[in-house]
Amino acid sequence: MAATCPCPVALPCDCTFRALLRARIRSVRAALLGALPARARTALHPADGRPTDGRPADGRPRSDALMRNGHVLAASSIVAAGLGGFFWLLATRYYSVETVGRSYAALSAAMFLSTLGSLNLGDALVRFVPAAGRHTRGLVLRCYVISIGFSAAVAVGFLLLVPVVAPDLVFLRGPVLAVAFVAATAGYSVFVLQDGALTGTRRTGWVLGENAVFAVTKTVLLAACAVLAVSSGIMLAWAAAMLVSIGLANIVLFRRAVPDHQAAGPADAEPPQRVLRWAGADYLGNLFSFASYSVVPLMVLAQLGPEGSAYYSLAFVIAETLFVATFSMGHSLVVEGARDPQRLAEYARRMLRHTGLLLAGAVLVIEAGAPLILGVFGPAYAENGTTVLRLMALCALPVAVINVVIQMARVRRALPWMIGVRVASSAMVITLVAVLLPRYGLTGVGVAWLITEYVLAAGLLLVLRGWLRTTDRTDTDRTDTDGTDIELTAMDRTAMDRTDLERTDGGEPA
């Protein structure tokens, strides 16, 4: 028999080693699939029983991407929180309390200013990239430019006012540190936006990867700076690791993720419309959420002093991990809902059930192990923080409902709901804390959060039930390219009321 290579072409052939290796892998995979039962091949090979749109043969919605990407995003937020805490634990071992405190304040200021200057365009990319098609690269680059410009401007304004608003950070006004601070603030906005772009293109594995790279790199650099006795090692390690992460992530984003996403999208996709309007509404809602997270600790500090603030802050950080993971997972609902608006309600139901089950298990663990978890940080934390931690952990269950409502509102462009839900939450919790904190201490704070979340979730369940029924309309021929309803045909345009045509999915005027 004539010798053959895996291409297969009779030898001698002109195949490279790489081509031969790929051919061999394909042949082995084909042989393995051929040995499986027909049902197993159908489950593993999309072409053997699934339509070309990626849905199963029985017509049910494809939920693997929804849950898989949701899990990866939730894991990314947990990994970032865990490794970030380890970074600061090492910083306390290598540097003095004064250096750690000053560095933490400076980096917190940079991240806060970046959040203000980024205009929430990271979440806008999650919402609009999935349906942007050939306009994806331009959309991402425009968001980068706007975010970098505004973040840098906010950082410059902060440095001008730092003697008044933060006298302890006046050292940042030195020539070198001032430039570095502005660059770090602008760079962090890119760091946040790249996560949104990668999520929108379904490259969530790289979101987890670049966050892990950032966390590990800054930890290694911190140890190196400590060995070399670099006085500003904490800030230097953080900034250098961020640059490494940004470089790697954007190479993947613009060389692979964006080109593949544009090639897979429809050639006649319309450019996303009213992105800044959507981002402005979501940005306003996020500011109210941020207000509740920031004002309540200040109220606790004023009422109970530094010790009470420490007990509350640790309990809140642990409970907040569940909240952040839930909302991170909800970004997968936005991506899949934006790609396939007709399946939004089905995806939302799956997301609600799945996150509810996951959170129920996590809450049970925290309820049972709260004293042990806090005991790691000292007996005083276990004694004073156990009750408030248990109460705040229970808030994770209604957060699953609130998360689905907010994410569906984002897809539907229901701007009043995007803002109103978070305004109501912020107003309720701050009011209840003001009433309950003086009388019941930290327990009152936990009860305030608990009442707020459950009352808000109970009210939103009525809205959510209606949305879950009305979103699955399959008797309409409307198509959706950027999240808004578009015109049907010339005959339909004459038959339908013009005002009705100029409304978005969420009922907002175009």
C-alpha positions as CSV (number, residue, x, y, z in Angstrom):
1,M,0.0,0.0,0.0
2,A,1.2,3.5,-0.8
3,A,2.2,5.5,2.2
4,T,-0.2,8.3,3.0
5,C,-0.1,11.3,5.4
6,P,-3.1,12.4,7.5
7,C,-4.2,15.0,5.0
8,P,-4.7,12.4,3.3
9,V,-2.5,12.8,0.3
10,A,0.0,10.3,-1.1
11,L,3.5,10.9,0.1
12,P,5.5,12.9,-0.5
13,C,3.2,15.8,0.2
14,D,3.8,19.5,0.9
15,C,2.0,19.7,4.2
16,T,3.6,21.5,7.1
17,F,3.9,19.8,10.5
18,R,1.2,22.0,11.8
19,A,-1.2,21.0,9.0
20,L,-0.4,17.3,9.6
21,L,-1.0,17.6,13.3
22,R,-4.4,19.3,12.8
23,A,-5.4,16.7,10.2
24,R,-4.4,13.9,12.6
25,I,-6.5,15.5,15.4
26,R,-9.5,15.8,13.1
27,S,-9.2,12.1,12.0
28,V,-9.0,10.9,15.6
29,R,-11.9,13.1,16.7
30,A,-14.0,11.7,13.7
31,A,-13.1,8.2,14.7
32,L,-14.2,8.7,18.3
33,L,-17.5,10.4,17.3
34,G,-18.1,7.5,14.9
35,A,-17.8,5.0,17.7
36,L,-20.5,6.8,19.8
37,P,-24.2,6.1,19.6
38,A,-26.3,8.3,17.3
39,R,-27.9,10.2,20.3
40,A,-24.5,11.0,21.8
41,R,-23.2,12.2,18.5
42,T,-26.3,14.5,18.2
43,A,-25.6,16.0,21.6
44,L,-21.9,16.6,20.9
45,H,-22.0,17.6,17.2
46,P,-24.3,20.6,16.4
47,A,-24.5,19.6,12.7
48,D,-26.0,16.2,13.6
49,G,-29.4,17.2,14.7
50,R,-29.5,21.0,15.3
51,P,-30.7,23.7,12.9
52,T,-28.1,26.1,11.6
53,D,-29.3,28.8,14.1
54,G,-27.7,26.9,17.0
55,R,-31.0,25.8,18.6
56,P,-31.6,22.2,19.5
57,A,-33.7,20.1,17.1
58,D,-36.7,20.2,19.4
59,G,-36.9,24.0,19.1
60,R,-36.1,24.7,22.7
61,P,-33.8,27.8,23.4
62,R,-30.1,27.1,23.5
63,S,-29.2,27.8,27.1
64,D,-25.7,26.4,27.3
65,A,-24.1,29.7,26.3
66,L,-26.3,31.6,28.8
67,M,-25.4,29.5,31.8
68,R,-21.8,28.7,30.8
69,N,-20.9,32.4,30.3
70,G,-22.9,33.3,33.4
71,H,-20.9,30.9,35.5
72,V,-17.6,32.2,34.1
73,L,-18.5,35.8,34.8
74,A,-19.6,34.9,38.3
75,A,-16.4,33.0,38.8
76,S,-14.4,36.0,37.5
77,S,-15.9,38.4,40.0
78,I,-15.3,35.9,42.9
79,V,-11.7,35.2,41.8
80,A,-11.0,39.0,41.4
81,A,-12.4,39.6,44.9
82,G,-10.5,36.7,46.5
83,L,-7.1,37.4,44.9
84,G,-7.6,41.1,45.5
85,G,-8.0,40.5,49.2
86,F,-4.9,38.3,49.1
87,F,-3.0,41.2,47.5
88,W,-3.9,43.6,50.3
89,L,-3.1,40.9,52.9
90,L,0.4,40.6,51.6
91,A,0.7,44.4,51.4
92,T,0.0,44.6,55.2
93,R,2.9,42.1,55.7
94,Y,5.4,44.0,53.5
95,Y,4.6,47.6,54.2
96,S,3.7,49.8,57.1
97,V,0.2,50.7,58.1
98,E,0.7,54.3,56.9
99,T,1.9,53.2,53.5
100,V,-0.9,50.7,53.0
101,G,-3.5,53.2,54.1
102,R,-2.2,55.9,51.8
103,S,-1.8,53.6,48.8
104,Y,-5.2,52.1,49.3
105,A,-6.8,55.6,49.5
106,A,-5.0,56.6,46.3
107,L,-6.0,53.5,44.3
108,S,-9.5,53.7,45.6
109,A,-9.7,57.3,44.4
110,A,-8.4,56.3,41.0
111,M,-11.0,53.5,40.6
112,F,-13.8,55.7,41.9
113,L,-12.9,58.6,39.5
114,S,-12.6,56.0,36.7
115,T,-16.1,54.8,37.5
116,L,-17.4,58.3,37.2
117,G,-15.5,59.1,34.0
118,S,-16.3,55.9,32.2
119,L,-20.0,56.9,32.0
120,N,-21.0,53.2,32.4
121,L,-19.9,52.5,28.9
122,G,-18.7,49.0,29.9
123,D,-22.3,47.9,30.5
124,A,-23.3,49.6,27.3
125,L,-20.8,47.4,25.4
126,V,-22.4,44.3,27.1
127,R,-25.8,45.5,25.8
128,F,-24.9,46.7,22.3
129,V,-21.9,44.6,21.1
130,P,-23.9,41.4,20.7
131,A,-26.0,42.9,17.8
132,A,-23.5,45.4,16.5
133,G,-22.2,43.1,13.8
134,R,-19.7,44.8,11.4
135,H,-19.9,48.0,13.6
136,T,-18.4,46.3,16.7
137,R,-14.8,47.6,16.3
138,G,-16.0,51.2,15.8
139,L,-18.4,51.0,18.8
140,V,-15.7,49.6,21.1
141,L,-13.1,52.2,20.0
142,R,-15.5,55.1,20.4
143,C,-16.4,54.0,23.9
144,Y,-12.6,53.7,24.7
145,V,-12.0,57.2,23.5
146,I,-14.9,58.8,25.3
147,S,-14.1,56.9,28.5
148,I,-10.4,57.7,28.5
149,G,-11.1,61.4,27.9
150,F,-13.7,61.8,30.6
151,S,-11.7,59.7,33.1
152,A,-8.6,61.7,32.6
153,A,-10.5,65.0,32.9
154,V,-12.1,63.9,36.1
155,A,-8.7,62.8,37.5
156,V,-7.2,66.2,36.6
157,G,-10.1,68.0,38.3
158,F,-9.6,65.8,41.4
159,L,-5.9,66.7,41.6
160,L,-6.7,70.4,41.4
161,L,-9.1,70.0,44.3
162,V,-7.2,67.4,46.3
163,P,-6.0,69.9,49.0
164,V,-9.7,70.6,49.8
165,V,-11.4,67.2,49.3
166,A,-8.6,64.8,50.3
167,P,-5.6,66.6,52.0
168,D,-4.0,63.2,52.9
169,L,-3.5,62.6,49.1
170,V,-1.7,65.8,48.4
171,F,1.4,63.9,47.6
172,L,-0.2,62.9,44.3
173,R,0.3,66.4,43.0
174,G,4.0,65.8,42.4
175,P,4.9,65.9,38.7
176,V,5.6,62.2,38.2
177,L,2.8,60.9,40.5
178,A,0.3,63.3,39.0
179,V,0.9,62.0,35.5
180,A,0.9,58.5,36.8
181,F,-2.4,59.0,38.7
182,V,-4.2,60.5,35.6
183,A,-2.9,57.6,33.4
184,A,-3.9,55.0,36.0
185,T,-7.4,56.5,36.2
186,A,-7.8,56.5,32.4
187,G,-6.3,53.1,32.1
188,Y,-8.6,51.6,34.7
189,S,-11.6,52.8,32.6
190,V,-10.2,50.7,29.7
191,F,-9.7,47.8,32.1
192,V,-13.4,47.9,32.8
193,L,-14.6,48.5,29.2
194,Q,-12.6,45.6,27.9
195,D,-14.5,43.3,30.2
196,G,-17.7,44.6,28.7
197,A,-16.5,44.1,25.1
198,L,-15.2,40.6,25.7
199,T,-18.5,39.7,27.4
200,G,-20.5,41.1,24.5
201,T,-18.5,38.9,22.1
202,R,-19.0,35.9,24.3
203,R,-15.3,35.7,25.2
204,T,-16.1,35.4,28.9
205,G,-13.2,32.9,29.4
206,W,-10.8,35.8,28.6
207,V,-12.6,38.0,31.2
208,L,-11.8,35.4,33.8
209,G,-8.3,35.0,32.4
210,E,-7.4,38.7,32.3
211,N,-8.7,39.3,35.8
212,A,-6.7,36.3,37.0
213,V,-3.6,37.7,35.2
214,F,-4.1,41.1,36.8
215,A,-4.4,39.6,40.3
216,V,-1.5,37.2,40.0
217,T,0.8,39.7,38.3
218,K,0.2,42.5,40.9
219,T,0.9,40.0,43.7
220,V,4.2,38.9,42.2
221,L,5.2,42.4,41.5
222,L,4.3,43.5,45.0
223,A,6.6,40.8,46.4
224,A,9.4,41.9,44.1
225,C,9.0,45.6,45.1
226,A,9.1,44.6,48.7
227,V,12.3,42.7,48.2
228,L,13.8,45.7,46.4
229,A,12.5,48.1,49.1
230,V,10.5,50.2,46.7
231,S,8.6,52.7,48.8
232,S,5.7,53.1,46.4
233,G,5.6,49.4,45.6
234,I,1.9,48.9,46.2
235,M,0.8,51.4,43.6
236,L,3.6,50.5,41.2
237,A,2.7,46.8,41.3
238,W,-1.0,47.6,40.8
239,A,-0.4,49.9,37.9
240,A,2.1,47.7,36.1
241,A,-0.2,44.6,36.4
242,M,-3.0,46.6,35.0
243,L,-1.0,47.6,32.0
244,V,0.0,43.9,31.4
245,S,-3.7,42.8,31.7
246,I,-4.9,45.6,29.3
247,G,-2.3,44.7,26.7
248,L,-3.1,41.0,26.7
249,A,-6.8,41.5,26.8
250,N,-6.9,44.0,23.9
251,I,-4.7,41.8,21.7
252,V,-7.2,39.0,22.1
253,L,-10.1,41.5,21.7
254,F,-9.0,43.2,18.5
255,R,-7.2,40.3,16.8
256,R,-9.6,37.5,17.5
257,A,-12.8,38.4,19.4
258,V,-13.9,41.4,17.4
259,P,-13.0,40.1,13.9
260,D,-14.7,36.7,14.6
261,H,-17.8,38.5,16.0
262,Q,-18.0,40.8,13.0
263,A,-17.6,37.9,10.6
264,A,-20.4,36.0,12.3
265,G,-22.8,38.9,12.4
266,P,-25.2,39.9,9.6
267,A,-23.6,41.9,6.8
268,D,-26.5,44.4,6.8
269,A,-26.5,45.0,10.6
270,E,-27.5,48.6,11.4
271,P,-25.2,50.6,13.7
272,P,-26.4,50.7,17.4
273,Q,-28.6,53.7,18.0
274,R,-28.9,55.9,21.1
275,V,-26.1,54.2,22.9
276,L,-25.2,57.3,25.0
277,R,-28.8,57.8,26.0
278,W,-29.0,54.2,27.2
279,A,-25.6,54.5,29.0
280,G,-26.7,57.8,30.6
281,A,-29.8,56.2,32.1
282,D,-27.9,53.2,33.4
283,Y,-25.2,55.4,34.7
284,L,-27.7,57.4,36.7
285,G,-29.1,54.2,38.2
286,N,-25.6,53.0,39.1
287,L,-24.9,56.2,40.9
288,F,-27.9,55.6,43.2
289,S,-26.6,52.1,43.9
290,F,-23.2,53.4,44.6
291,A,-24.8,56.0,47.0
292,S,-26.4,53.3,49.1
293,Y,-23.1,51.3,49.3
294,S,-21.2,54.5,50.3
295,V,-23.6,56.4,52.5
296,V,-24.5,53.5,54.8
297,P,-20.9,52.9,56.0
298,L,-20.6,56.6,56.7
299,M,-23.7,56.5,58.8
300,V,-22.4,53.4,60.7
301,L,-19.1,55.2,61.3
302,A,-20.8,58.3,62.6
303,Q,-23.1,56.3,64.9
304,L,-21.0,53.4,66.1
305,G,-17.4,54.6,65.6
306,P,-14.5,52.9,63.9
307,E,-15.0,49.5,65.6
308,G,-18.6,49.3,64.5
309,S,-17.7,50.4,61.0
310,A,-15.1,47.6,60.9
311,Y,-17.6,44.9,61.9
312,Y,-20.1,46.1,59.4
313,S,-17.7,46.6,56.5
314,L,-16.4,43.0,56.8
315,A,-19.9,41.6,56.9
316,F,-20.9,43.7,53.9
317,V,-17.8,42.7,51.9
318,I,-18.7,39.0,52.4
319,A,-22.3,39.4,51.5
320,E,-21.6,41.7,48.6
321,T,-19.6,38.9,47.0
322,L,-22.9,37.1,46.4
323,F,-24.5,40.3,45.0
324,V,-21.7,41.0,42.7
325,A,-21.6,37.4,41.4
326,T,-25.3,37.6,40.8
327,F,-25.2,40.8,38.7
328,S,-22.0,39.6,36.9
329,M,-23.9,36.4,35.9
330,G,-26.8,38.6,34.8
331,H,-24.6,40.1,32.1
332,S,-24.9,36.8,30.3
333,L,-28.7,37.4,30.2
334,V,-28.1,40.8,28.6
335,V,-25.8,39.3,25.9
336,E,-28.1,36.4,25.0
337,G,-31.2,38.6,25.2
338,A,-29.7,41.2,22.9
339,R,-28.7,38.5,20.4
340,D,-32.1,36.9,20.4
341,P,-34.8,39.2,21.8
342,Q,-37.6,36.8,21.1
343,R,-36.1,34.3,23.6
344,L,-35.5,36.9,26.3
345,A,-38.3,35.7,28.6
346,E,-37.1,32.1,28.3
347,Y,-33.6,33.1,29.2
348,A,-34.8,35.2,32.1
349,R,-36.8,32.3,33.6
350,R,-33.8,30.0,33.3
351,M,-31.5,32.6,34.8
352,L,-33.9,33.2,37.7
353,R,-34.3,29.6,38.6
354,H,-30.6,28.9,38.3
355,T,-29.3,31.8,40.3
356,G,-32.0,31.2,42.9
357,L,-30.8,27.7,43.4
358,L,-27.1,28.7,43.5
359,L,-27.8,31.6,46.0
360,A,-29.9,29.4,48.2
361,G,-27.0,27.0,48.7
362,A,-24.5,29.8,49.3
363,V,-26.9,31.5,51.8
364,L,-27.3,28.3,53.7
365,V,-23.5,28.0,54.0
366,I,-23.1,31.5,55.3
367,E,-26.0,31.2,57.7
368,A,-24.5,28.1,59.2
369,G,-20.9,29.1,59.1
370,A,-21.1,32.9,59.8
371,P,-19.3,32.7,63.2
372,L,-16.6,30.5,61.8
373,I,-16.1,32.7,58.7
374,L,-15.8,35.9,60.8
375,G,-13.8,34.1,63.5
376,V,-10.9,33.9,61.0
377,F,-10.5,37.7,61.4
378,G,-10.7,37.6,65.2
379,P,-13.2,36.7,67.9
380,A,-14.4,40.3,68.1
381,Y,-15.6,40.1,64.5
382,A,-17.4,36.8,65.2
383,E,-19.1,38.2,68.3
384,N,-20.3,41.5,66.8
385,G,-20.7,40.8,63.1
386,T,-22.4,37.4,63.0
387,T,-26.0,38.7,63.1
388,V,-25.6,41.4,60.5
389,L,-23.7,39.0,58.2
390,R,-26.6,36.5,58.4
391,L,-29.2,39.2,57.8
392,M,-27.3,40.6,54.8
393,A,-26.7,37.1,53.3
394,L,-30.5,36.5,53.3
395,C,-30.7,39.6,51.0
396,A,-29.1,37.6,48.2
397,L,-32.3,35.7,47.5
398,P,-34.4,38.7,46.5
399,V,-31.4,40.2,44.7
400,A,-31.8,37.3,42.2
401,V,-35.3,38.8,41.3
402,I,-34.0,42.4,41.2
403,N,-31.1,41.3,39.0
404,V,-33.3,39.7,36.4
405,V,-35.6,42.8,36.3
406,I,-32.7,45.2,35.8
407,Q,-31.1,43.0,33.1
408,M,-34.4,42.6,31.2
409,A,-34.9,46.3,31.5
410,R,-31.5,46.8,29.9
411,V,-32.3,44.6,27.0
412,R,-35.8,46.1,26.5
413,R,-34.4,49.6,26.9
414,A,-37.0,50.3,29.6
415,L,-35.1,53.4,30.8
416,P,-37.5,54.3,33.7
417,W,-37.1,50.8,35.2
418,M,-33.4,50.9,34.8
419,I,-33.3,54.0,36.9
420,G,-36.3,53.6,39.1
421,V,-35.5,50.3,40.6
422,R,-32.1,51.5,41.9
423,V,-33.5,54.8,43.1
424,A,-36.1,53.0,45.1
425,S,-33.6,50.7,46.6
426,S,-31.2,53.4,47.6
427,A,-33.9,55.7,49.1
428,M,-35.4,52.8,51.1
429,V,-32.2,51.5,52.6
430,I,-30.8,54.8,53.6
431,T,-34.1,55.9,55.2
432,L,-34.5,52.6,57.1
433,V,-30.9,52.7,58.3
434,A,-31.4,56.2,59.6
435,V,-34.4,55.0,61.6
436,L,-33.2,51.6,62.8
437,L,-29.4,52.2,63.3
438,P,-29.7,54.5,66.4
439,R,-32.0,52.0,68.2
440,Y,-30.7,48.6,67.2
441,G,-27.1,49.1,66.1
442,L,-25.7,46.8,63.5
443,T,-28.7,44.5,63.7
444,G,-30.8,47.4,62.6
445,V,-28.6,47.9,59.6
446,G,-29.0,44.3,58.6
447,V,-32.8,44.5,59.1
448,A,-32.9,47.7,56.9
449,W,-31.2,45.9,54.1
450,L,-33.4,42.9,54.5
451,I,-36.7,44.8,54.5
452,T,-35.5,46.9,51.4
453,E,-34.6,43.9,49.3
454,Y,-37.6,41.7,50.1
455,V,-40.2,44.5,49.7
456,L,-38.6,45.7,46.5
457,A,-38.4,42.1,45.1
458,A,-42.0,41.4,46.1
459,G,-43.2,44.5,44.2
460,L,-41.0,43.7,41.1
461,L,-42.3,40.1,40.9
462,L,-45.6,41.6,39.6
463,V,-43.7,43.4,36.9
464,L,-41.5,40.4,36.1
465,R,-44.5,38.1,35.7
466,G,-45.9,40.4,33.1
467,W,-42.6,40.7,31.3
468,L,-42.1,37.0,31.2
469,R,-45.5,36.5,29.6
470,T,-45.2,39.3,27.0
471,T,-41.6,39.0,25.8
472,D,-42.2,35.5,24.3
473,R,-44.5,36.8,21.5
474,T,-43.8,34.6,18.5
475,D,-46.8,35.7,16.5
476,T,-45.0,38.8,15.3
477,D,-42.6,39.2,12.4
478,R,-40.6,42.0,13.9
479,T,-36.8,41.7,13.8
480,D,-34.4,43.3,16.1
481,T,-30.9,44.4,15.3
482,D,-29.9,46.8,18.0
483,G,-32.5,46.1,20.7
484,T,-35.3,48.3,19.2
485,D,-38.3,47.4,17.2
486,I,-37.9,48.2,13.5
487,E,-40.4,48.7,10.8
488,L,-42.0,45.6,9.2
489,T,-43.1,46.1,5.6
490,A,-44.6,49.0,3.6
491,M,-48.0,47.5,4.1
492,D,-47.5,47.2,7.8
493,R,-46.3,50.8,8.0
494,T,-49.6,52.0,6.6
495,A,-51.6,49.8,8.8
496,M,-49.9,50.5,12.1
497,D,-50.0,53.7,14.0
498,R,-46.7,55.7,13.6
499,T,-46.4,56.4,17.3
500,D,-46.5,52.7,18.0
501,L,-43.7,52.1,15.6
502,E,-41.5,54.7,17.2
503,R,-41.4,53.0,20.6
504,T,-38.8,50.6,21.9
505,D,-39.3,47.3,23.6
506,G,-39.5,48.8,27.0
507,G,-42.0,51.4,26.0
508,E,-39.6,54.3,25.9
509,P,-40.1,56.9,23.0
510,A,-37.3,56.5,20.4
